[in-house]
């Protein structure tokens, strides 16, 4: 999978044609973003939604290896509890649906 990693800021840019997280991008996010934070801090708890790509065996193994703990939002509560969905993703997803 191709991505761009900006040297100065560390920003990572990739895309997924269907506009949702998949297992490959989840593993990439863990490796490129969460792992360095966890190594610096020593422990990490991340709240995420119940997307299937977050709960695969490969992702669970990677998280366990890095001692990153995950708490899942209750099912069907993402649009209420996840700030990124409430503030940023809602307008992006609406725009994508309009153009598709």
Buried (B, 14 or more C-beta within 10 A) or exposed (E): EEEEEEEEEEEBEBEEEEEEBBBEBBBBBBEBEBBEEBEEEEEBEBEBBEBEBBBBEEBEEBBEEBEBEBEBBEEEEBEEEBEEBEEEBEEEEEEEEEEE
